[in-house]
Amino acid sequence: MLPVDHYTGQDALLADRLGILRRTWQFIGDAASLAAPGDYLADEIGGAPVVVVRNAEGGLAGFHNVCRHRAGPLVADGSGNCGEAFTCRYHGWRYALDGRLRAATDFGAAADFDPRDFGLFPVRVETWRGLVFVNLDSAAAPLAELTAPVDAAWGPRLPTHPLTERRVHRIGCNWKTYVENYLEGYHLPMVHPEFDADIVVADYQVRIEGSVVFHSAPARDASVNAGLWAWLWPNLAINTYRHGFMVERMTPVGASETQLDYFYFFDPARTAELAEMFLVSDRVTAQDKQICEAVRRNLDAGIYGGGVLSPKHEQALVWFQARVAAMSGA
């Protein structure tokens, strides 16, 4: 098992950000929200501010949301439209949507200053099924390599639906504690007793293919859930419902705090059934929050020194912890 100190403290957070999150594909949003030239999505990936923009040619481009002058922000976090250029919110330097410095506004004459040397720092951008991903590692494998097992296993069972709603939850635990909770069904009878009304918990199965952990269980006749879940390394889940799906991003925002961003994509013809789906989703999140925060408290107490993982239920945790150790230097 991973050392306990890898779940606490700023050193662990920094190791995860630099060793894992900045070297992997990270979901940033819905491509449909980037419809017009100048539309952008800005977020923080592994502690690094980034922005993805629709350019004049109709393509997507990604950059660090950092002006090359004195590190001012180009745009505020979230979404919007920057027009034909980025304008730094600090001193007004302007950048074309391809990252070139267009104008060092009112900078004055300076010896040896060549605007061509001060373009924005790029990040990689790729899309999959209408979802936008970025990667800060220029040498990383293509996104398709990560998502291939989902395409092969689910195919048309993951239809294209519009983004219906986005919700944000905060959980007071290390992100790995939450991920490990997600990766096993061992806790379902104790933590989610109502779940058995939706799926057959006794037949819950977990399998690993490539960099994806699949979960499945037979759905009952009146189930809200479709009985299929996929978790993509290192921090993204796709939770399927009978009439749509939810993309769940698990982001560390502190050594002992995790933000869950839920993006719900739902069949427009079945929106009347959203309330029941939200009820189930919110209940499960509240139950996971309670148990993960209790685990965080016990890890912080300094009594627990490490345990043992079930070969029947927790094989995905063994795989996850080994991969974390290899990439973050644990």
N, C-alpha and C positions, 0 to 999 in steps of 0.2 A: 504493500500500500504506500501511497505518497506520504512523506513526512507531514505531521500535523502542522508544522510551522508554514507549510505551503498554502494553508488556508487562512492565514492571518498575516497582518503587517504589510507595510508599504513595499518591502523588498519582494515579497511574493507577487504583489500587484504589478510591479514594474517588470518582473520576469515574465509574467503572463502577457502583458501588453507587448513587450519587445519580442519575445520568443515565439508567441502564438498568434495573437490578434493582428499584428502588423505583417504577418507572413502568410495569412490565409484569406480566403474569399469571405467578405463580410457583406451581408444584405443591407442595403441602404434605403430601398423604397420601391414604389410601384412606377413602372415605366410610363403608364398612362398619365401620371402627374407631370410628366416632362413632354407635353404635347407640342408646345410652340418654341421657336428659337428664343433663347434667353431664360426659359424655365429652368430652375435649378432645385436641387436637394442638397442641403448642407447638414453634416452631422459630424460626430467624433468617432473615430475608429482607432481603437487601441490607444486612446489618449491624444490622438492626432486629428486636428480639424481638417475635414475634406469637403469638397464640393463637386457635384456632378451637374453638368449643364447640357442642354440641347443646343447645338451650334447651328449656324445659318444653313449648313448643308444637310441638316436633319439627323446627324449622328450625335452620339454622346461622347463627352470628354470629361475627364476627371482631373482634379488638381488638389494640392494642399491649399486649404483656405487661409493662405498666409502671403501677405504682400512681401515682395523682395526688398523693400525699402527698410522698414523697421518693424516687420512682423505684424502689421495691422491686419484685421480681418477684412476679407473681400465682401462677404455677405454675412448676415446673421444666420444662426442655426435655424433649420426648418426648411420651408419651401417658399418660392417666390419667383419673380422674373427680374433679371438684371438688365434687360434691354440688349443692346448690341455689344456691351462690354462690361467687364467687372470694374467697379470703381472702389478703391480701397476706402474703408470707412474711417481711416485715420488721417491720411494726408492727400487723398484724392488721386493717387496714381491709377492710371487706367490700363486695363489689359484686354486684348482681343479674346474672343471665346476659344481660340486655339492656344491661349497661354502667352502669346507674345506681348511684351510691354509696348503699349501704344503711345503712352504719354506719361513722362515723369512730371506731373503737373507742378508748374511754377518752381521747378527745382533749381534753375540757374545753371550757368556754365560751369562745368566741372572737368578738369583734366582727366583723361583716360577713362571717362565714363562712356560705355557703349551699351545702349539699351538692349542690344541683342544678347548681352550676357545676363540679363535680369528678367528672363521669362519665368512664368510660374513653374513650380515643381509639379510634374505630372504624377498621376496615379492611374493604375489600370482600371478599366471599366468593361464589364461584360454583362449580358442579360440572359435570362433563362425563364421561359414561360411568362414573359412580361414582368419579371422581377429584376431589379438592378443590383448588381454586386460590384464592389470595389476591392482592389488588392494593392497594398502598399509595397509588395515585393515584386519587382519587375521580372524576377526569374521564376515565379511560381508557375505551376502547371495550369493549363486552361481550366476555366470554370466547368466546362463540359465533362472533364474527368471526374470532378466531384459529384455532379448531378446525374451521371450516367446510370447508376444503380436505381435511382428513383424512376427515370424514364423507362428502364427495362422492366421494373417490377409493377409499376402502376399504370403507365401509358395513359390512355384516355380516362382513367378513373380520377385524374386530377384535371378537371376541365378549366377553361378560362372563364373566370367570373370577375366582375368589377370589384374594386375596393369599396366595401360597404361602410366600414367603421374602423377606427384605430383607437386602441386603449393602451394606457401605460400603468404599470404596477411597479412598486418598489418593494424589495424584500431585503431584510437585514441579515444577509449572509454572504459569504464568498460565492462567486459565480460558479465555482466548481462544485460546491455543496449542492446548489440547485440543479446543475447539470446531472450530477450523479443520482439525485432523486428522480430526475426525468428518465434516466436510462434503465431503470428497473421497475418491474411490476410487483416486486416482492412486498412493497408497502401498501398495496391497494386495499387489501381487506381491513387493515388497521386505520389507515389515514383517509381513505375514500370509500366508506362502507356503502354509500348510495350508488357507487359506480356499477355494482352488480345488477342494478335495474336496467342499465344501458347496454352492458356487454357481459359476456360470460367470463368472469374474472378467473375462474378455475382453468380456462383454456388459453390464458394470456401467454403469448410467445414473443421472444426477442431473438433477432438474428442480425449478424453483422455482414455487410457486403461493401467492400471497398472502404470508403470513408463515411458510410451511412449505417446507422443503426435503425432497423425496422422493428416496429412493434405491431402486433395484430391480436385481435380477439374477436370471436363471433359476436355480431351485433344482434341484440334482441329486436323483436318486431316493432316495438314503439320507440326504439333508440333514437336519440339525437345524434349520437356519434356514429360514424361509419365503421369504426373498429380498425382503423389503419392510422398509424403514426410513423413519421420518419424524422430522424434527427441527423443533421448533416454537420460534420466536423467543421469548426470546434464549438459552435454555439447557436445553431439555428434548428428549429423544429417546424414540421408541417403537420398540423393536426386536422384530420378530415372529419367533416360532419356529413349528415345525410344529404344536405343541399348546398354544401360549400366547404371551404377549408379556412384555416387560420394559420398564418405564418408567425412564428414566435421567435423573436430575437432575444438572446440572453446576454446582457452586456454588463461587465463589471464597471461600476461607477465609483467604487472605493474598495478597499481591502475587505470590508465586511458589508458591502451593499451591492445589490444587483438590480438592474432595471430590466423589466420585461416589457418589450414592445410587441403588442398584439395587432396584427393586420388581418382583418376579417374580409374574405372574398366570398360573396354569396350570390346564389342564383337570384336575379332580379324578380323573377316570377314567384319566388317563395319568401319574400321579405317579411310576410306576416308571421313567419315561424322563427324570426330572429330572436324574439324575446325569450323563447324557451332555450335556444342555443346559448344566449348570453347568461341565462340563469345557471345552466350547467357549467359553463366556462368559468364564471365568477366563483362558484362554489368550490370547484377543484382548485383554483388559484389560491383562494383563502385558506384551504386546508394545507396546501403545499407550503404556503407562507408560514403558517403556524409551526409546522414540524421542522422546516429548514431553519427558522430562527431559533428554535429550541436546540437544534444540533449546533448552531453557531455559538450559543451561550455555553454549551458543554465543551466545545473545542477551546473556547477562550479560557475556561476554568483551569486548564492545565492538568487535569486528572487523567484524561484519556490519552493514551500514548500510541494507539494503533490497534486495529482489530483484524478481522478475517472476513474474506468475501466468499459468498455462497457460489459454489460451482454450478448450482442449478438455476439461480436467479440473477446473479450479478456478473456474468461473464462480460457484459458490455462495460462494466466499471473497471474490470481488469484491463481491458483494451484501452479505455479512455485514459486511465492513470498512467499506463505505460507510454502512451503517446504524449501526454502532458510532460512527463519526466524527460522524454527524449528531446522535446522542443524547447522546454524552458530551463533545462539544466537542473531539475530537482534532484 
